[in-house]
Structure formats: structure tokens, C-alpha cells
Amino acid sequence: MPRPMKSKTPSGGMSDSPPKPVVFIDRNSGGRTFRTLIESHGIEVKLHDEHFSQTTDDPEWLREIGHRGWIMITGDARVTRAPLFLSTLNQTTARVFILKGLNGLSPQGKAQCVVSYYDRIVNICQTHEGPLVWKINKDGSFKEIDFRKHLQRMMRNRRI
């Protein structure tokens, strides 16, 4: 039986566990302080503005984060009502998690939300193929969003 691939730990040692998935923070949900607080818990974070310009259209960066296997974290629930976003998402393998109540929190509060739910988010990503959208409510409950149903409704109503 083949042995699992080993990866280097931050200390330079070897580990049998696969690398943790990268968290991608969209352009409206956080900045460098937010990232630093999350990374202090051993979670790698990529910020939108460090990889894409502010004017990069959603379809372009959404395809790219899906291709890279990054997990998108956002506080913007409007993405479930954005036809172009959903249409593009449907053509990718991206995984999107909407944290209700994320907007308006301090960087420390936002980071605590992400860190608290990270293991569950990773588990969902390992057991469900993308594309997917999940909402995490303020009470910590998780709910899968049938974004394809939203998309079909938009198409029927000619919003696309």
C-alpha cells in the first residue's frame, strides 16, 4: 500500500497530514490585520487585493480561486443573488462560505469566526465537491445553499 505523501511543517519537519486548504478573503471582507490574526492559528490566508486588482471582474478571480483550490470566505450574502457570480461559480470548482455577521465586526472578531469554523469548513470541502456555497449563521449553524436553484430561478425570470 502506498504511503501518504509527507509535507513539511512550518518548523521544517515532516508531517503525514495533507497541507491545510488556503482561505481566500474577498475584497470587502478583511485586510492585513484580519489575515495576520487568522495566520497566527496556522491557517494560510490569501487576500483578494494581493492577487487581483480592485477592478478584476468576479468571474476571473472566482475561476482562479477554484482552480487553486482556495476556500472563499465572505461576509457578503448578496453573492447568492448575483447572476454573473452564480453563473460563473457553476462553471468552477470553487467553494464559497458566507459568514453571516462577519461584516461590521472588528478584525479580531472576524478572525475568531474564521478560526472557530475552519475545521468544519475544511471537512465540508473534503466531503462535498465544488462548486458549493454554504452559509454559516451567527449561531454557528451551517446550511448548504442550493445556488443552482437560485440560478435557475434567475434564468426563468430572465435576470440573466
C-alpha positions as CSV (number, residue, x, y, z in Angstrom):
1,M,0.0,0.0,0.0
2,P,1.4,3.4,-0.9
3,R,2.4,5.7,2.0
4,P,0.7,9.1,2.2
5,M,2.7,12.0,0.9
6,K,4.6,13.9,3.6
7,S,4.6,17.6,3.7
8,K,6.9,20.0,5.5
9,T,5.7,21.6,8.7
10,P,6.4,25.2,9.4
11,S,9.3,24.1,11.6
12,G,10.8,22.3,8.6
13,G,9.9,18.8,9.9
14,M,7.8,16.3,8.0
15,S,4.1,15.6,8.6
16,D,1.8,12.8,7.3
17,S,-1.2,15.1,7.1
18,P,-2.0,17.0,3.9
19,P,-1.5,20.7,3.8
20,K,-4.4,22.7,5.2
21,P,-6.5,24.4,2.5
22,V,-5.9,28.1,1.9
23,V,-8.5,30.7,2.8
24,F,-9.2,33.4,0.3
25,I,-10.7,36.6,1.7
26,D,-12.7,38.6,-0.8
27,R,-12.1,42.3,-1.4
28,N,-14.8,43.5,1.0
29,S,-14.3,41.2,4.0
30,G,-10.9,41.9,5.5
31,G,-7.4,43.2,5.4
32,R,-3.9,42.5,6.6
33,T,-4.7,42.6,10.3
34,F,-7.5,40.2,9.7
35,R,-5.2,37.9,7.8
36,T,-2.4,38.1,10.4
37,L,-4.8,37.1,13.2
38,I,-6.0,34.1,11.2
39,E,-2.5,33.1,10.2
40,S,-1.4,33.1,13.8
41,H,-3.5,29.9,14.1
42,G,-1.6,28.2,11.3
43,I,-4.1,28.9,8.6
44,E,-2.8,30.2,5.3
45,V,-4.7,33.3,4.0
46,K,-4.7,35.0,0.6
47,L,-6.2,38.4,0.3
48,H,-8.1,39.4,-2.9
49,D,-6.1,42.6,-3.4
50,E,-2.7,40.8,-3.2
51,H,-3.6,38.6,-6.2
52,F,-6.1,40.6,-8.2
53,S,-6.7,44.3,-8.8
54,Q,-9.8,46.0,-7.3
55,T,-11.3,46.1,-10.8
56,T,-10.8,42.4,-11.6
57,D,-14.2,41.1,-12.5
58,D,-15.7,38.4,-10.2
59,P,-15.7,35.7,-13.0
60,E,-11.9,36.0,-13.4
61,W,-10.9,35.7,-9.8
62,L,-13.6,33.1,-9.0
63,R,-12.3,30.8,-11.7
64,E,-8.8,31.2,-10.4
65,I,-9.5,30.5,-6.7
66,G,-11.5,27.4,-7.8
67,H,-8.5,26.3,-9.9
68,R,-6.1,26.8,-7.0
69,G,-8.4,25.0,-4.5
70,W,-8.7,28.0,-2.2
71,I,-11.7,28.4,0.0
72,M,-13.5,31.7,-0.3
73,I,-14.7,33.4,2.9
74,T,-17.1,36.3,2.6
75,G,-19.5,38.3,4.6
76,D,-21.4,39.3,1.5
77,A,-24.6,37.3,1.3
78,R,-25.5,39.2,-1.9
79,V,-23.4,36.8,-3.9
80,T,-26.3,34.4,-3.8
81,R,-28.4,37.0,-5.7
82,A,-25.7,38.0,-8.2
83,P,-26.5,36.2,-11.6
84,L,-23.0,36.6,-13.0
85,F,-21.3,35.4,-9.8
86,L,-23.6,32.3,-9.6
87,S,-23.3,31.6,-13.3
88,T,-19.5,31.7,-13.1
89,L,-19.5,29.7,-9.9
90,N,-21.5,27.0,-11.6
91,Q,-18.6,26.5,-14.1
92,T,-15.9,26.2,-11.5
93,T,-14.9,24.0,-8.5
94,A,-14.9,27.0,-6.1
95,R,-16.1,26.6,-2.6
96,V,-17.7,29.7,-1.0
97,F,-18.6,30.2,2.6
98,I,-20.7,33.1,3.7
99,L,-20.3,34.1,7.3
100,K,-23.4,35.9,8.4
101,G,-22.5,38.7,10.7
102,L,-18.9,38.9,9.5
103,N,-19.4,42.5,8.2
104,G,-19.3,45.1,11.0
105,L,-17.0,43.0,13.3
106,S,-13.6,44.1,14.3
107,P,-10.7,42.3,12.6
108,Q,-10.3,40.2,15.8
109,G,-14.0,39.3,15.8
110,K,-13.8,38.3,12.1
111,A,-10.7,36.3,12.6
112,Q,-12.3,34.4,15.6
113,C,-15.2,33.5,13.4
114,V,-13.0,32.0,10.6
115,V,-10.7,30.2,13.1
116,S,-13.7,28.8,15.0
117,Y,-15.3,27.3,11.9
118,Y,-12.2,26.4,9.9
119,D,-12.1,22.7,10.7
120,R,-15.8,22.3,9.9
121,I,-15.3,24.3,6.6
122,V,-12.3,22.0,5.7
123,N,-14.4,18.9,6.5
124,I,-17.2,20.1,4.2
125,C,-14.7,20.8,1.4
126,Q,-13.3,17.3,1.8
127,T,-16.7,15.6,1.7
128,H,-18.5,17.8,-0.9
129,E,-17.3,18.5,-4.4
130,G,-17.3,22.1,-5.6
131,P,-18.8,24.2,-6.7
132,L,-20.6,24.9,-3.5
133,V,-22.0,27.6,-1.3
134,W,-22.6,27.3,2.4
135,K,-23.9,29.9,4.8
136,I,-22.7,30.0,8.4
137,N,-25.2,31.7,10.6
138,K,-24.4,33.8,13.7
139,D,-25.4,30.9,16.0
140,G,-22.7,28.8,14.3
141,S,-25.1,26.6,12.3
142,F,-24.1,25.6,8.8
143,K,-26.6,25.5,5.9
144,E,-25.8,24.4,2.3
145,I,-27.2,26.9,-0.3
146,D,-28.7,25.4,-3.4
147,F,-27.2,28.1,-5.6
148,R,-28.2,26.2,-8.8
149,K,-31.8,26.6,-7.8
150,H,-31.3,30.4,-7.4
151,L,-29.6,30.4,-10.8
152,Q,-32.4,28.5,-12.5
153,R,-34.9,30.9,-11.0
154,M,-33.0,33.9,-12.3
155,M,-32.9,32.3,-15.7
156,R,-36.6,31.7,-15.7
157,N,-37.2,35.3,-14.7
158,R,-34.7,36.5,-17.3
159,R,-32.4,38.1,-14.9
160,I,-29.5,36.5,-16.8
